[in-house]
Amino acid sequence: MKKPLFFLFILSVVCLPMMGQVYLDASAPIEDRIEDALSRMTLQEKIAVIHAQSKFSSPGVARLGIPGIWCTDGPHGIRPEVLWDEWNQAGWTNDSCIAFPALTCLAATWNTDMSYLYGVSIGEEARYRNKDVLLGPGVNIYRTPLNGRNFEYMGEDPYLASKMVVPYVKGVQEQGVATCVKHYALNNQEVDRHWVNVNLSDRALYEIYLPAFRAAMQEGGSWSIMGAYNLYKGQYACHNSILLQDILRKEWGSDAAVISDWGGTMNTDQAITNGLDLEFGTWTDGLSDGASSAYDIYHLAMPYLKKIQSGEVGTKELDEKVRNVLRLIFRTSMNPNKAFGAMCSEAHSAAARKIAGEGIVLLRNANSTLPIELKASERPTILVVGENAIKMMTVGGGSSSLKAKYEISPLQGIQERAGDMANVQYVRGYVGDVGGEYNGVTTGQSLQDDRTPEQLTAEAVEAAKKADYVIFVGGMNKAHNQDCEDGDRLHYELPYAQDQLISALAAVNNRVIFVSISGNAHGMPWSQDVEAILQAWYSGSETGHAVADVIFGDVNPSGKLPYTIQATLADYPAHQYGEIAYPGVEKQVHYLEDIFVGYRYADLYGTRRPIKYESQGVQYVINPPKRKPTYPFGFGLSYTTFAYSEATLNGNQITVSVTNTGSRAGQEVVQLYVSDSKASVVRPKKELKGFCKVALQSGETKQVSFTITPDMLSFFDADAHQWVAEEGQFMMHIASSSADIYASLPYNYKK
Ligand code: BGC
């Protein structure tokens, strides 16, 4: 080599890494940029980028002009800014957001377009607020109605959650913001979430608990994923070699960054070797107590550095982690094509209202009580009862708590829509949770009421006697032991003696409409005594508008339940084996209902004998349910009616015609369930494998088609560790809910 060239070569090898901002331009392939940046980073810089520097950010490499990563909860809106090293809000005045409906509501739309709209809208809000990673969506399966975080997830069915999560991920990431799908995996309860080890069969893992995560990573292409707090096979999920290395990396081929849940990293050696990339929220002595600005003593900080410096561990894993973090940075904060975003726009309010309206589920409508058709000449008296008619629900619930720019309460929505056309009155009826504060964000509402329950009931009953309609807005709230993180519900029944109050109202008024603001199923012993029931979720900023839209018929309800509503807690499969199956004994929980979660269990009603089988050395005994569910999975009424006809099977194509036979435009969710008539393993009676939401004008007919593919027929063979579709006969069921089947067609599968 000639002297000047040699000199240049030495200069580039030795000096370039020390100089700033000399890396491949943004048009170069990301993997090249990663290698280039990696080659310029010092050991200390590499260590710095793999752990947090504040509650929600990790540093970049300032010397090289590589920005850090800013995360935000998620998953229903953009969390207010918090102080650098505290959970308390920073007190900014420009960080209010639009609160979107909770993910249970999104799932209840059964409309993938709504999911995409949600993703784009929340992604824009995140982008405008300069966030790179949105901590959500959550797709943990609804195993028990007691789980305090079910409202943040997408229901009991892996197929529904899989289909709904993908457009959300895409919509967010199109804005240059990463989704961080959580909590991977098996975080199905909040009680003991920090130490419970989940024991389950591979079939349950692969068939029930993993599909939505797989869809988010493979089909959605999520750029990050959050490890759960709990353990699986004795290893914490945040550094679990099976979940992260074997499944996420090898089986799913994901190149996403693995982010720990806040405080979910528990062991330095495993954090190094088992696939964690980015450590957040670690407290110094585990989870019980914290020290301030403890970032240097995070597992992936000085402890890791010291191990490298002493030669105890090499840097192979470190480089891999840094690559994954750099990839996340290049896809988000250094993405030259990222959008600018928008916040609190009219479009976002409209999106929130639309999604909320589509998610509301009409469970009962005796005597066509709903919608209430307002006529100025009649001016009915509408009595609104219940704390949830006035209580702000966007504050509370844990990390998904928000500082919403505004929140329309159900009472406001009803009053606004009724205007002068009705005499709208309000009485409290019961006092539940009067709190309204989370991390320094306050609702500003004073809900204190010192009257006794007897006084409140008497007032409500008296008023109900004179009312034309009683709209009872109750349900749960976001207080601890309700729909709230870090604790589960203690009872299946509605809290604050609402059952008694509803029955008392129904005894004096024959037009009681019950509106449940909640994210979980609850008992409804009075379900036949009230005229109408609406499941209205936590719907964020636009709650009141959406509720009024449905009550007064501006929106024809089209939501369907994303979970089964059973009569009592004992009717849920996870609650039939005692504490060993929930919440666990001595830090071990066993999913003894196996794959029979939700409707897969409810479908066994009528089976005479217990189903007994062995799987991977464990004996399973599934006792059939004693009664039908109060409301089945996939169920939801409309103000119009639909007729199904002409179901045909042609090759692999199944087609059905749906006609709107009522007088209003409406939407119907056509559902396809598959049964394996004869299998070499025990299988559920049927499983959801397709759905399609169709909009139909009055009198209109549309055809809906599904293409049958082998993956719709498969089960997970634990011994062979692979999905298997066995040859033979299957039944294809066209249905409007898991309990309303219109046509069942035999299908013969040959490989
Ligand atoms: C929750 C996560 C959340 C994180 C940051 C954790 O306690 O489990 O869902 O994203 O805190 O707030």
Residues whose N, C-alpha, C, O or C-beta is under 5 A from the ligand:
A	BS01	BGC	D73 L135 D261 W262 S399
